[in-house]
Amino acid sequence: MIIKAPFQKLFLLGFALLTGVSACRKDPKPVPAPVVTPPVVNTGTRAELTKDSIFLYAKETYYWNDQFPAYDAFKPRTYASNQAVLDAIIKLPGTGKPVDKYSFLDDGSVSDELGGVSGDYGFSVFFNDTDGDRSTATNDLRIKYVSPGSPAAAAGLKRGYRITKINNRTNFSTASDADLAFVSNAVFGSASTVSITVVRPDNSTQDFTITRTTYSNNPIFASKIINTATKKVGYIVYNSFTTNSPAKLREEIGKLASEGATELIVDLRYNGGGSVSTADVFTNLLAPASVTGQVMYKTYWTKTMQDGKANILSNKPYLDENGKLLPFTGGVNGVYATYADINYKIQLNSNTDPTKNFNVEIFIKDGSAQFNNIYFLVLGGTASASELLINNLKGVMANNVKLIGQKTYGKPVGFFAIGIDKLDLYIPQFETKNQKDQGGYYDGMEVDYSISDDVTKDFGDPTEKLLAAALNHSELGKFSFGNVPNTISSLRGMSVEETKHLNEIFDKNKFKGMIDDKLKLKTK
């Protein structure tokens, strides 16, 4: 039985664990919960108990928890803030532990984004730089992307437009930290409106005032057939693995295949990840039918979770699709299911029925699309579920999968949300590896052809650098720009270091993660 459990709120309070359920996280509503004895002092302020909870859940579920200190040694209540507690946890040693750039606290926004609901202006920005030298500043600020259905899309903004004014300010340069902070706050901050002036490709100018609102996010930014000299190549831009996008993915991939595409370019350059179940769907849409029944990947959970020793998870109810407690008399508390009743061990029981397996995903071909070669356009923000999709396919068609752009983010681990009071705690709890036992790309996935982003051209423009590289390899069987139109942008572009620096400023709030939303209870 696969049940997608909504996110829950958990809070250690005295002897009782109060559990609330709220999709938007703004107004938690308590539901009945068991009386338990927390393994800490059971008195304290709300703030102290929140800090306790952050540490205790990490101690039993954090992926690299084998060297965690005892509660009395760590003393979570002595830290100045909840973030300080998490920062200290991130710095703790652990066997095989990489630099933890994955753990974070959230206010509930991630769960909304995962469901395809956004509440921003619907556009992003980035600087265009053609010399790759950080010592040479640029003030060429561009629209990086516009989300379909967003306020920015409704206003008519397009990727590649050059921004000359933001909130009446005309000077912003990569050389100035103050300028970068201004741009970041104006575009990604909390203000209700932003005013910008842009120059379009025809050199005409236009003023916009964009008002943020809540909208349904369609993560498929573009989908089209590109005709080369010898073949039809499908192209799709996918920006987030939301839970509301599988049907649309099936529609678009099926359409590209029916229109004759024999090769596919998947643009994941800004895709930070999302739902594991959606990544599974996308994988099965792209994988050859011949691998049906083979292992796609395995999920390795924290050892204490596999061994049934993460007892604190008995305080986290496992809810049904309607957000209700799920009766489960064979579980830990004998009444309803909790996250302690989930099977975290790897069990391959069937090569034809995936519902019988635990933490082993098998290929089940979805649709009839068959692509000879698949090109992934990636950058430093390509993360998590995006990397899972790529790694899945590399396990079965490595010679026919190419990566173009810059090294990916590097996140082979994932999590589920642990709601604590008004916060959601996200810490790594599992790692995935493909059928060849390949994974561990903590430093990012290397590309087959390195080239910087091109924010001067719209998605689907065959002269845009990353797309042009894929199209040329599709035609020539090698990476060459010998037959690219001379209108292509500079090939050098912004350096990896400069790109990373700017991404740390502009994308600091962009979700990069992989959420397992298909957990299964143990067999009764």
Order of alpha helices (4+ residues) and beta strands (2+ residues): beta-beta-beta-alpha-alpha-alpha-beta-alpha-beta-beta-beta-alpha-beta-alpha-beta-beta-beta-beta-beta-alpha-beta-beta-alpha-beta-alpha-beta-beta-alpha-beta-beta-beta-beta-beta-beta-alpha-alpha-beta
